[in-house]
């Protein structure tokens, strides 16, 4: 058994209809792939319809499942409503919303234009709000017995982070929305949870964030106590569990999956791992000498 193995039984999501925003590539594509393997019908959305169609065709061939590509800019509520209606017209219902669409810039904040800041806020926070509100209203109005919202946030959603201030601001809002609606909408049978991933490299997103040789200079694996980055199947396993009926009592939870990266950064003395064994021996002798005085 390995962390790259698939976790749930083959029919774990059979009968479920799942919408994955930003599902055409990267982590959205990886999660969609696994959902299809577990028997779900999945609609993937983004602004790039050609990429969506290519991904849907590829995943249907690999899994034998049904993947519906729908063009949708989540920043616009009317497009979200149209996307939801297309899902309902095709599948007759929707059980799960996975808010995965995101945008980010790594930059000193003073170098960002107001429009650049707005772009990230609009995709991450406003887009998540648009989808959550449209789907939530539908589930409540139709008195659907159960539904699930799963949001992708970040560990810096609750700590903040320099150089990704628009993303940190937006993700903090998504985190607050996740926990707030977990309480408010539970009475309607709607669960709301989130995943906060650590480094899970994806070709497109990471190339944009760390162009050229920056990716080598900022080796994310070095920041992780487990000394590696995440495998896409690990994230897909967690996402599949949280949208499945196996997690029916999990509500309002934010699950960190980062190999301990966040805790390493938070600990005041964690940098002491750089001290070699020989120096620790010397420090221990000094401490004992002071105690004996």
KEKE-3310 file (N, C-alpha, C; in steps of 0.2 Angstrom, whole numbers, plus 5000, padded with zeros to 4 digits):
npx = (5004:5003:5005:5001:4991:4974:4960:4946:4932:4927:4914:4911:4906:4895:4881:4881:4881:4893:4900:4914:4923:4935:4940:4947:4961:4976:4975:4961:4957:4964:4956:4944:4946:4947:4935:4927:4931:4926:4913:4905:4896:4902:4903:4913:4920:4926:4934:4939:4934:4938:4949:4943:4934:4944:4950:4938:4935:4947:4947:4935:4938:4948:4941:4929:4918:4906:4909:4905:4908:4908:4907:4911:4912:4916:4916:4904:4888:4877:4882:4885:4873:4867:4876:4873:4860:4862:4869:4859:4849:4856:4860:4849:4850:4860:4873:4885:4896:4911:4922:4935:4941:4953:4965:4981:4994:5012:5019:5026:5015:5013:5017:5007:4993:4977:4967:4973:4973:4960:4956:4960:4953:4940:4939:4942:4936:4923:4919:4918:4908:4898:4895:4892:4881:4871:4870:4867:4854:4847:4847:4840:4828:4822:4821:4831:4837:4850:4867:4883:4896:4912:4927:4942:4955:4969:4983:4988:4976:4971:4982:4988:4999:5014:5017:5007:4995:4982:4977:4978:4969:4957:4955:4954:4942:4934:4936:4930:4917:4915:4914:4904:4893:4892:4886:4874:4867:4866:4854:4847:4852:4864:4881:4896:4913:4931:4947:4964:4977:4995:5011:5007:5013:5008:5009:5005:5000:5011:5021:5017:5017:5030:5041:5054:5069:5065:5058:5067:5075:5067:5063:5050:5049:5059:5054:5045:5042:5041:5049:5045:5034:5016:5007:4996:4986:4984:4978:4966:4961:4957:4948:4938:4934:4928:4917:4910:4897:4903:4908:4898:4896:4905:4907:4909:4923:4940:4953:4969:4982:4997:5010:5015:5020:5014:5014:5028:5032:5026:5031:5041:5054:5058:5067:5079:5082:5092:5103:5118:5122:5134:5135:5124:5128:5138:5130:5122:5132:5136:5124:5122:5134:5131:5120:5126:5133)
npy = (4994:5011:5029:5034:5026:5022:5027:5024:5013:5006:5010:5021:5034:5032:5037:5050:5067:5079:5095:5103:5117:5126:5114:5110:5107:5104:5102:5102:5094:5082:5078:5077:5066:5056:5056:5052:5039:5033:5032:5043:5056:5070:5087:5099:5115:5131:5145:5142:5134:5125:5119:5112:5104:5095:5090:5083:5074:5066:5061:5054:5044:5037:5033:5028:5035:5049:5065:5082:5096:5113:5130:5143:5158:5161:5173:5180:5181:5177:5169:5158:5154:5150:5139:5130:5127:5121:5109:5103:5101:5091:5081:5080:5083:5089:5086:5089:5103:5108:5120:5125:5134:5146:5160:5168:5179:5181:5193:5209:5218:5232:5233:5228:5231:5239:5233:5220:5215:5215:5205:5193:5193:5193:5180:5170:5173:5180:5172:5160:5163:5166:5154:5146:5152:5152:5137:5134:5140:5134:5120:5122:5128:5117:5108:5098:5083:5081:5088:5094:5105:5109:5117:5124:5130:5138:5136:5148:5155:5158:5163:5173:5179:5186:5194:5186:5193:5197:5184:5178:5186:5184:5170:5169:5174:5165:5154:5159:5159:5145:5140:5147:5144:5131:5130:5137:5132:5119:5114:5112:5101:5103:5101:5109:5110:5111:5110:5113:5113:5110:5111:5105:5102:5109:5109:5120:5131:5132:5135:5148:5155:5153:5157:5153:5149:5150:5141:5131:5137:5140:5128:5119:5107:5107:5115:5107:5096:5082:5081:5081:5085:5085:5072:5071:5061:5059:5071:5070:5058:5063:5073:5065:5058:5068:5072:5061:5050:5044:5053:5059:5065:5075:5091:5108:5108:5111:5103:5101:5097:5095:5089:5094:5107:5120:5120:5119:5131:5139:5137:5144:5140:5131:5132:5128:5115:5115:5115:5106:5089:5088:5101:5102:5093:5101:5112:5105:5102:5114:5119:5110:5113:5126:5123:5117:5126)
npz = (5000:4996:4997:4985:4981:4977:4987:4991:4989:4973:4970:4977:4975:4967:4958:4961:4957:4952:4952:4947:4948:4939:4933:4922:4922:4931:4948:4949:4938:4942:4953:4947:4939:4948:4954:4944:4942:4953:4951:4949:4941:4932:4930:4923:4924:4917:4910:4898:4885:4875:4881:4892:4885:4879:4890:4896:4886:4887:4900:4900:4891:4898:4910:4907:4912:4913:4908:4909:4900:4903:4899:4909:4918:4933:4940:4936:4940:4933:4923:4931:4935:4923:4920:4931:4927:4915:4920:4927:4917:4910:4919:4928:4942:4955:4967:4973:4975:4971:4974:4966:4957:4954:4956:4956:4961:4963:4971:4976:4985:4983:4970:4963:4952:4955:4947:4945:4959:4961:4951:4957:4969:4964:4956:4966:4979:4976:4965:4971:4981:4972:4965:4977:4982:4971:4970:4983:4985:4975:4980:4993:4989:4981:4991:4992:5000:5004:5002:4996:4999:4995:4997:4991:5000:5008:5018:5022:5023:5036:5043:5035:5022:5016:5000:4993:4994:4989:4986:4999:5006:4999:5001:5015:5016:5010:5018:5030:5025:5023:5036:5042:5034:5036:5048:5047:5035:5038:5043:5031:5026:5020:5019:5023:5019:5019:5011:5014:5005:5005:4996:4980:4966:4950:4933:4925:4934:4943:4935:4931:4943:4948:4937:4925:4932:4945:4952:4955:4963:4974:4981:4985:4992:5002:5012:5019:5032:5029:5018:5005:4991:4989:4982:4968:4969:4983:4987:4979:4985:4998:4995:4988:4999:5007:5000:4999:5005:5016:5024:5031:5043:5045:5045:5042:5043:5041:5032:5033:5022:5020:5023:5035:5033:5036:5050:5053:5048:5057:5070:5082:5085:5075:5065:5070:5066:5058:5064:5067:5073:5080:5085:5093:5104:5109:5114:5123:5133:5137:5143:5153:5161:5165:5173:5184:5191)
capx = (5000:5006:5001:4999:4986:4967:4958:4939:4930:4925:4907:4910:4902:4890:4875:4882:4883:4898:4902:4921:4925:4942:4941:4950:4968:4979:4972:4954:4957:4966:4951:4938:4948:4946:4928:4924:4933:4922:4906:4901:4895:4905:4903:4919:4919:4931:4933:4942:4930:4942:4953:4938:4932:4949:4950:4932:4936:4952:4945:4930:4941:4952:4937:4922:4913:4903:4911:4902:4912:4903:4911:4908:4917:4913:4915:4898:4883:4872:4885:4885:4866:4867:4880:4869:4854:4865:4870:4852:4846:4859:4860:4843:4851:4868:4874:4891:4899:4918:4924:4942:4944:4957:4970:4985:5000:5017:5022:5026:5008:5014:5018:5000:4988:4970:4964:4976:4971:4952:4955:4961:4947:4934:4939:4943:4930:4917:4917:4916:4902:4893:4893:4889:4874:4867:4869:4863:4847:4843:4846:4835:4821:4820:4821:4835:4839:4857:4871:4889:4900:4919:4931:4949:4958:4976:4985:4988:4970:4971:4988:4990:5005:5016:5018:5001:4990:4975:4975:4977:4963:4951:4955:4952:4934:4931:4937:4925:4911:4914:4913:4898:4887:4892:4881:4868:4864:4866:4847:4844:4856:4870:4887:4901:4920:4937:4954:4970:4983:5002:5013:5005:5014:5004:5013:5002:5000:5017:5025:5015:5019:5037:5043:5061:5073:5063:5055:5072:5078:5062:5061:5045:5050:5063:5050:5040:5045:5042:5054:5043:5028:5011:5005:4989:4981:4983:4973:4960:4958:4954:4942:4933:4931:4924:4911:4906:4893:4907:4910:4892:4896:4910:4904:4913:4930:4945:4958:4976:4986:5003:5016:5018:5023:5012:5016:5035:5033:5023:5035:5046:5061:5058:5073:5084:5083:5098:5109:5121:5122:5140:5134:5119:5132:5141:5125:5120:5137:5135:5118:5124:5139:5127:5116:5130:5136)
capy = (5000:5017:5035:5036:5022:5025:5025:5022:5007:5008:5013:5026:5040:5031:5040:5057:5072:5083:5101:5105:5123:5125:5107:5108:5106:5104:5098:5101:5088:5076:5076:5075:5059:5051:5056:5048:5032:5031:5031:5050:5060:5076:5093:5103:5122:5136:5150:5140:5128:5120:5115:5108:5098:5090:5086:5079:5068:5062:5058:5049:5038:5034:5030:5026:5039:5054:5071:5087:5102:5119:5136:5147:5163:5161:5180:5183:5176:5175:5163:5153:5151:5146:5133:5126:5125:5116:5103:5101:5099:5085:5076:5080:5085:5090:5084:5092:5108:5109:5127:5125:5139:5151:5164:5171:5182:5181:5200:5214:5221:5239:5232:5226:5236:5238:5227:5214:5213:5213:5199:5187:5193:5191:5173:5166:5175:5182:5166:5155:5166:5165:5147:5143:5155:5149:5130:5133:5142:5128:5115:5124:5129:5111:5104:5092:5080:5082:5091:5095:5110:5108:5123:5123:5136:5137:5137:5155:5158:5160:5167:5178:5178:5191:5193:5184:5196:5196:5177:5177:5190:5180:5163:5170:5175:5158:5150:5161:5157:5138:5138:5150:5141:5124:5130:5140:5128:5112:5112:5110:5095:5105:5101:5113:5109:5114:5107:5118:5110:5112:5111:5100:5106:5108:5112:5127:5136:5133:5139:5155:5158:5153:5156:5152:5145:5152:5135:5127:5141:5140:5121:5118:5101:5109:5118:5102:5091:5075:5082:5080:5088:5081:5068:5072:5056:5060:5076:5067:5054:5067:5076:5060:5056:5073:5073:5055:5049:5041:5059:5063:5068:5080:5098:5114:5106:5113:5098:5103:5092:5098:5086:5098:5113:5125:5120:5120:5138:5143:5136:5149:5137:5126:5133:5124:5109:5116:5114:5099:5085:5090:5107:5100:5090:5106:5116:5102:5102:5121:5120:5106:5117:5132:5121:5114:5132)
capz = (5000:4995:4997:4978:4979:4977:4994:4992:4985:4966:4969:4983:4972:4962:4958:4963:4952:4955:4948:4949:4945:4937:4932:4916:4922:4937:4954:4947:4933:4945:4957:4943:4936:4953:4955:4938:4943:4959:4948:4949:4935:4934:4926:4924:4922:4917:4904:4892:4883:4872:4886:4895:4880:4878:4897:4897:4882:4889:4906:4898:4888:4904:4915:4905:4915:4910:4910:4905:4900:4903:4899:4914:4921:4940:4942:4934:4943:4928:4920:4936:4935:4917:4921:4935:4924:4910:4924:4929:4911:4908:4924:4932:4949:4957:4974:4976:4972:4973:4972:4965:4953:4958:4953:4961:4959:4968:4969:4981:4985:4980:4963:4959:4950:4958:4943:4947:4965:4960:4948:4961:4973:4960:4955:4972:4984:4972:4961:4976:4983:4966:4965:4983:4983:4966:4971:4989:4984:4972:4985:4998:4985:4979:4997:4992:5006:5006:4997:4999:4996:4996:4995:4991:5002:5009:5025:5024:5024:5043:5045:5030:5019:5012:4993:4989:4998:4986:4987:5006:5008:4996:5004:5021:5015:5008:5024:5034:5022:5024:5043:5043:5031:5039:5054:5044:5031:5040:5044:5025:5024:5016:5023:5020:5022:5015:5011:5013:5002:5004:4989:4976:4960:4944:4928:4923:4939:4946:4930:4931:4949:4948:4931:4924:4937:4952:4955:4957:4969:4979:4981:4991:4996:5008:5017:5021:5036:5026:5013:4998:4989:4988:4976:4966:4971:4990:4987:4977:4990:5003:4992:4987:5005:5010:4996:4999:5011:5022:5028:5032:5050:5044:5043:5045:5045:5036:5033:5031:5019:5018:5026:5041:5031:5040:5057:5053:5047:5063:5076:5083:5085:5070:5061:5074:5063:5054:5069:5066:5079:5084:5089:5099:5109:5113:5117:5129:5138:5140:5147:5160:5165:5169:5179:5189:5194)
cpx = (5004:5002:4998:4993:4979:4964:4951:4938:4927:4919:4905:4906:4897:4884:4875:4884:4887:4900:4909:4923:4933:4944:4945:4958:4970:4975:4964:4953:4959:4960:4945:4940:4946:4938:4924:4925:4929:4915:4902:4901:4898:4905:4909:4918:4926:4929:4935:4939:4934:4946:4948:4936:4938:4950:4944:4933:4941:4950:4939:4933:4945:4947:4931:4916:4910:4905:4909:4906:4907:4907:4907:4913:4913:4912:4908:4892:4878:4875:4885:4878:4865:4870:4876:4863:4856:4866:4864:4849:4849:4859:4853:4844:4859:4868:4880:4894:4906:4921:4932:4945:4947:4962:4974:4991:5005:5020:5022:5019:5008:5015:5012:4996:4981:4966:4967:4974:4964:4952:4956:4955:4941:4934:4938:4937:4924:4915:4915:4909:4896:4890:4889:4882:4869:4865:4865:4856:4844:4842:4840:4828:4818:4819:4825:4837:4846:4861:4878:4893:4907:4923:4938:4952:4965:4977:4986:4982:4968:4977:4990:4997:5008:5017:5012:4995:4983:4973:4973:4970:4957:4950:4952:4944:4931:4931:4931:4918:4909:4911:4906:4892:4887:4886:4874:4864:4863:4858:4844:4848:4862:4876:4892:4908:4925:4943:4959:4976:4990:5004:5011:5006:5010:5008:5011:5003:5006:5022:5024:5017:5026:5041:5051:5064:5071:5061:5061:5075:5073:5059:5057:5046:5054:5060:5045:5044:5046:5046:5052:5037:5023:5010:4998:4984:4980:4978:4966:4957:4954:4948:4937:4930:4926:4918:4907:4902:4897:4909:4904:4891:4901:4907:4907:4920:4934:4951:4964:4979:4992:5010:5019:5021:5021:5014:5024:5036:5030:5027:5040:5053:5062:5065:5080:5086:5090:5104:5112:5121:5128:5138:5129:5123:5135:5136:5123:5125:5137:5130:5119:5129:5135:5123:5120:5134:5132)
cpy = (5006:5023:5037:5031:5025:5022:5022:5016:5010:5012:5018:5032:5039:5034:5048:5061:5078:5089:5103:5111:5123:5118:5105:5106:5105:5099:5097:5095:5082:5073:5074:5068:5054:5050:5051:5040:5029:5031:5038:5052:5067:5081:5097:5110:5126:5141:5147:5133:5123:5116:5110:5102:5093:5086:5081:5073:5063:5058:5052:5043:5034:5030:5027:5030:5045:5061:5077:5093:5108:5125:5140:5152:5164:5168:5183:5178:5174:5169:5157:5150:5147:5139:5128:5123:5120:5109:5100:5098:5092:5080:5075:5083:5087:5089:5087:5098:5109:5115:5126:5130:5144:5155:5167:5175:5182:5188:5204:5217:5228:5238:5230:5232:5235:5233:5221:5211:5211:5206:5193:5187:5190:5184:5169:5167:5176:5176:5161:5157:5164:5158:5144:5146:5152:5141:5130:5135:5137:5122:5116:5125:5122:5106:5097:5090:5081:5084:5093:5101:5109:5113:5121:5130:5135:5138:5144:5159:5161:5163:5173:5176:5184:5189:5189:5187:5196:5189:5176:5180:5186:5173:5164:5171:5169:5154:5152:5159:5149:5137:5141:5146:5133:5124:5132:5136:5120:5109:5110:5104:5096:5105:5106:5112:5112:5110:5113:5114:5113:5112:5104:5103:5104:5112:5119:5132:5137:5137:5146:5158:5158:5152:5155:5147:5146:5145:5131:5131:5141:5133:5120:5112:5102:5112:5113:5097:5084:5075:5080:5084:5083:5078:5070:5067:5057:5066:5073:5062:5057:5070:5071:5058:5061:5074:5067:5055:5046:5047:5063:5066:5074:5086:5104:5113:5109:5108:5101:5097:5094:5096:5090:5105:5119:5126:5121:5128:5142:5142:5140:5146:5132:5126:5130:5118:5109:5115:5107:5095:5087:5096:5106:5097:5096:5110:5112:5102:5109:5122:5116:5110:5123:5129:5119:5120:5134)
cpz = (5000:4995:4990:4976:4980:4984:4995:4987:4978:4966:4974:4981:4967:4963:4960:4957:4955:4950:4951:4945:4944:4936:4926:4916:4929:4942:4952:4943:4937:4950:4953:4941:4942:4954:4950:4939:4949:4957:4948:4942:4936:4928:4928:4921:4922:4911:4898:4890:4880:4876:4890:4891:4879:4885:4898:4892:4884:4895:4905:4895:4894:4909:4913:4908:4910:4913:4906:4905:4899:4904:4904:4917:4928:4943:4941:4936:4938:4924:4925:4936:4929:4917:4925:4931:4918:4914:4925:4923:4909:4913:4928:4940:4949:4965:4977:4972:4975:4970:4972:4961:4957:4953:4958:4957:4964:4966:4976:4980:4981:4972:4959:4958:4954:4954:4945:4954:4964:4956:4952:4966:4970:4958:4961:4977:4980:4968:4966:4979:4978:4966:4971:4983:4978:4968:4978:4988:4980:4976:4990:4995:4983:4985:4996:4998:5009:5000:5000:4996:4999:4993:4996:4994:5003:5016:5027:5024:5031:5046:5041:5027:5015:5004:4989:4993:4995:4987:4995:5008:5005:5000:5011:5021:5014:5014:5029:5032:5023:5031:5044:5040:5033:5045:5051:5040:5032:5041:5037:5022:5020:5020:5019:5023:5017:5016:5010:5011:5003:4997:4986:4969:4954:4939:4926:4928:4942:4941:4930:4937:4950:4942:4930:4929:4944:4955:4958:4963:4975:4979:4987:4995:5003:5013:5021:5026:5033:5020:5006:4997:4989:4982:4974:4969:4979:4991:4985:4981:4995:5001:4991:4994:5008:5006:4996:5005:5017:5027:5031:5039:5050:5042:5046:5046:5039:5037:5029:5028:5016:5021:5032:5039:5035:5047:5058:5052:5054:5069:5076:5083:5080:5066:5064:5071:5059:5058:5068:5073:5084:5088:5094:5105:5113:5117:5124:5135:5141:5145:5154:5164:5168:5174:5185:5193:5200)
residu = (UNK:UNK:UNK:UNK:UNK:UNK:UNK:UNK:UNK:UNK:UNK:UNK:UNK:UNK:UNK:UNK:UNK:UNK:UNK:UNK:UNK:UNK:UNK:UNK:UNK:UNK:UNK:UNK:UNK:UNK:UNK:UNK:UNK:UNK:UNK:UNK:UNK:UNK:UNK:UNK:UNK:UNK:UNK:UNK:UNK:UNK:UNK:UNK:UNK:UNK:UNK:UNK:UNK:UNK:UNK:UNK:UNK:UNK:UNK:UNK:UNK:UNK:UNK:UNK:UNK:UNK:UNK:UNK:UNK:UNK:UNK:UNK:UNK:UNK:UNK:UNK:UNK:UNK:UNK:UNK:UNK:UNK:UNK:UNK:UNK:UNK:UNK:UNK:UNK:UNK:UNK:UNK:UNK:UNK:UNK:UNK:UNK:UNK:UNK:UNK:UNK:UNK:UNK:UNK:UNK:UNK:UNK:UNK:UNK:UNK:UNK:UNK:UNK:UNK:UNK:UNK:UNK:UNK:UNK:UNK:UNK:UNK:UNK:UNK:UNK:UNK:UNK:UNK:UNK:UNK:UNK:UNK:UNK:UNK:UNK:UNK:UNK:UNK:UNK:UNK:UNK:UNK:UNK:UNK:UNK:UNK:UNK:UNK:UNK:UNK:UNK:UNK:UNK:UNK:UNK:UNK:UNK:UNK:UNK:UNK:UNK:UNK:UNK:UNK:UNK:UNK:UNK:UNK:UNK:UNK:UNK:UNK:UNK:UNK:UNK:UNK:UNK:UNK:UNK:UNK:UNK:UNK:UNK:UNK:UNK:UNK:UNK:UNK:UNK:UNK:UNK:UNK:UNK:UNK:UNK:UNK:UNK:UNK:UNK:UNK:UNK:UNK:UNK:UNK:UNK:UNK:UNK:UNK:UNK:UNK:UNK:UNK:UNK:UNK:UNK:UNK:UNK:UNK:UNK:UNK:UNK:UNK:UNK:UNK:UNK:UNK:UNK:UNK:UNK:UNK:UNK:UNK:UNK:UNK:UNK:UNK:UNK:UNK:UNK:UNK:UNK:UNK:UNK:UNK:UNK:UNK:UNK:UNK:UNK:UNK:UNK:UNK:UNK:UNK:UNK:UNK:UNK:UNK:UNK:UNK:UNK:UNK:UNK:UNK:UNK:UNK:UNK:UNK:UNK:UNK:UNK:UNK:UNK:UNK:UNK:UNK:UNK:UNK:UNK:UNK:UNK:UNK:UNK:UNK:UNK:UNK:UNK:UNK:UNK:UNK:UNK:UNK:UNK)
# end
